[in-house]
């Protein structure tokens, strides 16, 4: 239900988020997770549900109606996780955009987290031989690029990169600066080839060499992302082509990194949210302490692994760090982050993002240019040699 005292009739819950069951809630939580004003209030549904028959992987079951396919799969014994694990279905976003939890429903690939169970459904959980899909939008040229864009290209006065953005994210950042993409479940999902064709066409139109994907979080649908970069490389075989991934790095394990390098990504922008677990949870909104620790540990291990094995010979890496005094009342954690990155490699480019009032954190103030310059100085004192800060006046570099 909606809390009318908070609802501002912005239309986000209907124009960006698609309700999979308008006549009766099935508990998918997409509107609850995505409402910018937190006006959706979860309520218990005690109304009786009829029993319907469905077939799952060849077995017939009787299950309650008005539930998500994911919930029904859990009821009959399938396991879902928010960190990729063997013999479990991965459900990172829970809002229907990333298609990581997609299953075949009556022969069509659909997200289990965002699809209503219906009588007579035939569900197959093995989608290994099915072409993956994902909501991808925002195909556009950029003059600045992302975290993984070399600083000397930023602000040169013309387009330097084309990019697309992937819906769905495993984090719940209240300061999400791209929430219109992150919580999109309305747009039509694309195959890796369809997205690669659109991005390649955009590259040719704007005559740039760099092609990027950001989000949301691109890495949470692993198979889609790997096939996307494979298709992109097939379509862009020239030596000038650059393939850029910006990521929160929270599920980027060593084997995943190896696969990405093998298929040819050339630039990566890991966004390290924090050093301390408490700060990480505050920024990302991950309440589950064990899951948050796993995400935080994986992100730092990924940066070190890339630096030790692939940077700078095979790949350019630029690290992102968020800053707002709401999250960092002192410079202590920022300084310690700088020390830790400098221990890995002091030459790595670090871009500090000024977290501004956005999404569900409209109560904070955007950092001033002076504050951002202080962050820059703190990181340089910690030993970093290439620090860029995002400010209201633009990017300020080395």
N, C-alpha and C positions, 0 to 999 in steps of 0.2 A: 504494500500500500504506500501511498504518497503522503509525506508530511507537508501539508499545505502551507505551513509557516515557513518552510525552507524552499519549496518549489517556486521557481521564477518563470515557469512556462517557456524555457529556452528551446524546447523541442529536441534536445539531445537524445532523450530516451526513445524517440520515434524516428528521427531523421538519421541518426548514426547507429543506434542500437536497434536491431530487429528483434521484436518479441516473437519467439517461436510458438507461442500459445496464448493469444490475446484473450480468449474466452475464459481460461483458468490457468493460473500460475503453475508452472511445472518445477519451479525452484532452480532454474539455471543460473540465477544471480547476476546475469549480465547487466541488467538495469541498476541493480544494487551496487555492483562494483564500478560501473561507469558513470553514474550520475555526478556531474561536477559539483552539485550543491548538497550532496548526501541527503537528498530528499526522499529516497526510497528506503522504507523501513521493512525489514524482514518480519513476517508474521506467520504463525503456525496455521496450517490448514488441517482442520479436523474433520472436514467433510468426507464422507465415505467415497471410496474409489471402487469402480467395478473392476473385475478381473478380465484381462484380455489374453489372447494367445499370440506368441511370437516364436520365431525360429532363430536360434543363435548358434552359428557354426554347426548346423545340422541337427541340433537338439531342440525339441519343442518345450516351451515353458509357459506357465500361466503366471502373469505378473500384473501388478496394479497399473491402471491407466493414469494419465496426467503426471508422468514423470519424464525426466530426460532419458535418452538411450544410455548415457553414461551411468546414471543411477541404477537403471535396470541391470546393466552389466555387472555392477558392483553387488547387487542383490543376489545374482545367481553365481557369484564367486570370482569374477574377474577383478584384478588388482590394478589400481591407478596410482601413479606417483607424480610429484611435482619436481622431481629430479630424475633424469633418465636412469632406469634400472632394467636389467635383463628380466625377461618374463613378466613385464608389467607394461600397461598402457600409459603413455606419458600425456598428462593433461596440464600443461603449463599455464595457459592463459585463462581458460574457463569461460571465455566470452565469445567464442565462435569464430575468431578471425584467423588463427594460426593453422588450424586443421591438423595439428599434431595428433589429436585424439580421434581423427577421422576413421570411420569404418564404412564398409559397403552396406547401404540400406536399400533393399530392392534394386540392387545393381548400380546405385548412385553413391559417389563418395560424399559423405556429409559428416560434420563434426558431431561426435557423440555427446559433447557437453552442451550442445545448443540445438538439439533436435528432439522433438516430442515422440515418445513411444506411441505406436498406433497398432491396432489390432491387425494381425496377419503379416506384420513386418518380417522380412527375411534379412537377418543381419549376419555379416561375415566380418570377423575382426582381422583376418590376415589380408592386408592390402599391399603386400610386397610387390606384386606384379601389376598394381594399379598406378596409373600416372598421378603423382601428387598434385595437390592444388593448395592455394593459399590466397588470402585477400592481399593484394599489392596495389598501392595507389600512389598518388603524388608524384608522378613522373614529371620531373622539372629540372631546368638548368640552375646551377649555383655559381655565385661569384666568390664564395668563401669556402665551401666544402664542409667537411666534418672534422671530427677529432683526429681521424687518420689521414688528414690532408696535410702535406708539408707546409710549414708556416710561411715559407718564402713565396708560396703561390697565393696566399690569402690577401685580399684587398688590392690586387693589381689592376682592378678597374674593368675586368671583363669576365665572361663566363669561363670557369676552369674545370667544371665537372657537371655531369648529369647524374641524377639520383632517383631512386624509388624508395618507397617506404612500406614495410611489412606490418600488417595488423597483428595484434596480439602481443602480450608481454607476460613474462612470468613474475615480474615485480609489480608492486602496487604503489608506486611513488605518488605522493599527493602533490608533488610539484611537477608532474609529467607535463613537458612542454610540447608534446605531440599527441595529446590525448584524443583528438579527432581521428587519428589513424589507429592508435592503440586499441580503442574500444569499438572500432568499426566492425559491424557484422551485417551490414546492409549491402556492401559492394559485392560484385561478382568475383569469385575466386579465379585465379589464373594458374595455368600450368607453368612450370619453369621456362619452357620454350616461349610461351606467349609473353611472359614478363621480359625475357631476354630480347625478344624481337622489338618490343616497345622501347626498351632502354637503348638498344643499338640504333634504332631509328632516330632517337633523340640525340644520340652522340653525333650522328652524321649531320643532323639538322644544325646543331650548334658548333660543329667542328672542334670538338674537344677530345682529349685522349682518356680522361678519367671517367670511370663508371662506378657508381657506388650504390650500396643498399644499406639502409638504416631502418629505424622502426619507431614505435614498437620494439620488438627484439627479433632480429632476423634468424638467430641461431636455433630458436626453439623448435623449428621444423627442419630437422637435420637433412633428411632426404631431399626435401624440396630445395634447400639452399645449395647443397652440393650439385644437384642437377642444374640449377639455375646458373651457377658459375661455369659448369661444363658447357652449357649451351652458349653462354656469353663468350667464352673463349673460342668456340667454333665459329661464331659470327664476327669475331674481332681478332684475326690472326696476325695483324701487323705488330711490329716490335714496340710501337709507341703506346699501345693499349695498356691501360692500368685498371686493375680490378680491386675495388676498395670495399671493405666491410667495416662498419661501425657496430659495436656490440657492447652489452653490459658484461660480457665474459663470464657470467655466473654458471654456465653449463659447458664452457669450452674446455673440455678435457684434452689431454695430450693426444690421444688418438684422433680426436675431432680436428685438432689443429693440424696434425700431420696430413689428414685428408684434404683440408682446405689448401694447404701449401702444395700438395701434390697436384691438385687440379688447377693451380695457378693464380691464387689471389696474390696481389703484389703489395697491398697496403691494408693495414688493420688499425682500428682505433678502439682499444679497450677503454671502457669507462669505469674507472675504479671509484666506487661510491664512497668508500670510507676505509679506515684502518681498524677502528674499534667496532665490535659487534653492536654495541648500543647505538652508535651513530648510524651504522648500516641499517639497522632496523627502523630507526627514526626516519631516514631518508626513503627507504624502499617500501615501508609499510608491511614488511614480512614479520608477522607476529610469532610464527613458529620459530623458536630459538634454534632448534637443531637444523631446520631447513636453511635459516638465515646464515648460520655458521658454515654450512656446506657451500652455499652460494659465495660467501665472502672468501673462503679459503680457495675455492676453485678459481675465482677471478685473479687473485694474486699469484697463484701457482701458474696460471696461464701466461701471465705477463713475463714471469721469470723463464718459463719454458721457451717462449718465443724469442726472448732476448738471448738466451743461452744457445739456441739451436738454429735460429733463422735470421736474426737481425744483426747487422743491416744488409748482409750479402744477398739474401733471398727476398726479404720483405722489409718495407718501411713500416715502422710502428710509431704512432703518436698516442699518448695516454691522456685521457680526460679525467679531471678531478672537479667535483662540484663544490661551490662555495656559497654560503650564506651564513651570516652570523647567528641565525636561528638554529642552525645545525652546528656551527662552530663558534661558540661565544668567545673563545680564545684561539690563538694561532697554534696551540700545542699540537693538535692532531695533524694539522696541515704540515707543520714542520716535520713531524715524525713520518708522514707519508712521503715527504720529499727525501728524507734520509733513506727510507727503505727503497725507493725507486733509484736513488743515486747509488746505492749499494749494488743494485742489479746492473745499472749502466747509467752514468751521469749524462751521457750524450742523448738519451732518449728525449724526444720532444714531449713536453707536457703542456696541455691546454686547459686552463682553469675556466670553468663555465659559471657564469654569474646566475645562480638560481633566483628567479624573479617570481612575483606573485602569479600563480598559474593554477589551473585545475581546482584542486581542493585546498590549496594553500594561498588563498588570496589575502591572508592576514599578514604575510611577511613583506618586507620591503626589499626592493632590488638593491643589491650592493652598489655603492658609489664607485666612481672611477678610482678615488683615493684608496678605498678599501681593497679593490682588486689589485692595485699597484703594491699595496702592503703584502698581499698574498704572494705576488710575484717575487718580491724581495725576500720573503720568508723562505720560499722554495729555492731561490738562488743561494741563500745562506746555507741551506741544507746540502748544497752541492750540485744542484741541477743547472745545466748550462744552456738549455733551450726551453725557456718558459714563455708561454703566450697567455694573456688573460683576455677574456671576453668582457667588454665594458659597454656602457651606454654610448661611448664615443667610437666604438669599433674594436677590432682586435689590436692589442698592443703586444709586440713581440720582442725578441732579443735586441 
